[in-house]
Amino acid sequence: MAQQTRVGHVYVISNIGSFGENVYKIGMTRRLEPLDRVRELGELGDASVPFEFDVHAMIYSEDIPKLEKSAQPLHARPGQQGQPAQGVLPCRHQRHHGAR
């Protein structure tokens, strides 16, 4: 049973209209329809926002806590003064050659 609770999806979403550019939320869900979680965040959840989230990645994993943790930058420590809320990360990303 413990292994079943580790299976799911890690998502990377953003909402430029609410949080600005280069701010991403990384989270996880065990739902069979992982996009339901993203919709819930935008409509009913603690991150209620006036605009829909943009989904940048939805990654299936058999160990979502481990994958989510590895996706969080080491310098982001939730709870520190001046740091973003857990899972909401300012980030600079660059397009790699060949990326679309």
C-alpha positions as CSV (number, residue, x, y, z in Angstrom):
1,M,0.0,0.0,0.0
2,A,2.8,2.4,0.8
3,Q,4.2,2.0,-2.7
4,Q,0.8,2.9,-4.2
5,T,0.8,6.3,-2.4
6,R,4.0,7.2,-4.1
7,V,2.7,6.8,-7.7
8,G,1.3,9.8,-9.5
9,H,2.3,12.9,-11.4
10,V,4.6,15.9,-10.7
11,Y,3.4,19.1,-12.4
12,V,5.1,22.4,-13.3
13,I,2.6,25.2,-13.8
14,S,2.7,29.0,-14.0
15,N,0.3,31.9,-14.0
16,I,1.9,35.1,-15.5
17,G,-1.3,37.1,-14.8
18,S,-1.2,36.3,-11.1
19,F,2.4,35.8,-10.2
20,G,4.4,37.4,-13.0
21,E,6.9,36.0,-15.4
22,N,9.4,33.3,-14.4
23,V,7.5,32.1,-11.4
24,Y,6.5,28.4,-11.4
25,K,4.7,26.1,-9.1
26,I,5.9,22.5,-8.7
27,G,3.5,20.1,-7.1
28,M,2.4,16.5,-7.1
29,T,-0.9,14.7,-7.4
30,R,-2.0,11.1,-7.1
31,R,-5.2,11.6,-9.0
32,L,-6.1,9.5,-12.0
33,E,-6.8,12.7,-14.0
34,P,-3.9,15.0,-12.9
35,L,-5.2,18.0,-14.7
36,D,-8.2,18.0,-12.3
37,R,-5.7,19.1,-9.6
38,V,-4.4,22.0,-11.7
39,R,-8.0,23.1,-12.4
40,E,-8.8,22.8,-8.7
41,L,-5.8,25.0,-7.7
42,G,-7.1,27.7,-10.0
43,E,-10.8,27.5,-9.0
44,L,-11.1,26.4,-5.4
45,G,-7.7,25.8,-3.9
46,D,-5.5,28.0,-1.7
47,A,-3.9,29.4,-4.9
48,S,-7.2,30.8,-6.2
49,V,-6.2,33.0,-9.1
50,P,-8.2,35.0,-11.7
51,F,-6.5,33.3,-14.6
52,E,-6.0,29.7,-15.6
53,F,-2.7,28.1,-14.9
54,D,-0.4,27.2,-17.8
55,V,0.9,23.6,-17.6
56,H,4.5,23.3,-18.6
57,A,5.1,19.7,-17.6
58,M,3.1,16.7,-16.3
59,I,5.5,13.9,-15.4
60,Y,4.4,10.4,-14.4
61,S,6.5,8.8,-11.6
62,E,6.4,5.8,-9.4
63,D,8.0,7.9,-6.7
64,I,6.5,11.4,-6.8
65,P,7.8,12.7,-3.5
66,K,11.3,12.0,-4.6
67,L,10.8,13.5,-8.1
68,E,9.1,16.6,-6.7
69,K,11.9,17.2,-4.1
70,S,14.5,16.8,-6.8
71,A,12.7,19.4,-9.0
72,Q,12.9,22.0,-6.2
73,P,16.0,24.2,-6.4
74,L,18.3,23.8,-3.4
75,H,18.3,27.5,-2.7
76,A,14.5,27.7,-2.2
77,R,13.7,27.2,1.5
78,P,10.0,27.7,2.3
79,G,9.4,29.6,5.4
80,Q,12.5,31.8,5.2
81,Q,11.8,35.5,5.2
82,G,11.7,36.7,1.6
83,Q,11.3,33.2,0.2
84,P,8.3,32.2,-1.9
85,A,5.6,29.8,-0.6
86,Q,6.3,26.1,-0.8
87,G,6.3,24.9,-4.4
88,V,6.2,28.4,-5.9
89,L,9.6,29.2,-7.3
90,P,11.1,32.2,-9.1
91,C,13.1,30.7,-11.9
92,R,15.1,31.7,-14.9
93,H,14.9,29.3,-17.7
94,Q,16.7,29.3,-21.1
95,R,15.6,27.6,-24.2
96,H,18.0,24.9,-25.2
97,H,19.0,24.6,-28.8
98,G,16.4,22.5,-30.6
99,A,13.7,23.1,-27.9
100,R,10.3,24.4,-29.0
